């Protein structure tokens, strides 16, 4: 167990640092009173059992996990609108604190299952007491609707171990298309939604200021 703690330590550090940095992007948009393309940011380090399962599925030797398994450290960025994803990707490409190794556009080219998301595999430098250690991490950027579908599909995948009954598979594909249509419909009324959200935020701030002055 101690070996795993030592192995996963830099990945845990990377996830925590990336969450702070990427959440900082959202704060900067809010300070500039501009619509934030980032709704929220989450992150996790893959559990040991999941690492072993994936290594087994992909025939990755344990001594090659660092170079062959790209998503031990994972960060997820949620967006309200599909167009927000493009903006987030553009901003991430300009960052100097990590290097992008690979990009996978599962939005323009969805997976056969119906899965949609934008993935970036990055090389992130972690500062340790023994010096700098560069690790691989994955950033997933998706809408809230895409995330809802992917979360359900992920849970079912564990239950059926990747072998879905045909009826479940068919319904998942239908749900994927429904989620994408939802994103498209929301994009059509994007301006109205943003105006309403800006109004609500301003009203909330005014109410808080009034309470503080009482």
Secondary structure by P-SEA (a helix, b strand, c coil): caaaaaaaaaaaaaaaaaaaaaaaaaaaaaaacccccccccccccccaaaaaaaaaaaccccccccccccccbbbbbbbccaaaaaaaaaaaaacccccccccccccccccccbbbbbbbbbbbbbbccccbbbbbbbbbbbcaaaaaaaaaaaaaaaaccccccaaaaaaaaaaaaaaaaaaaaaaaaaaaaaaaaaaaaaaaaaaaaaaaac
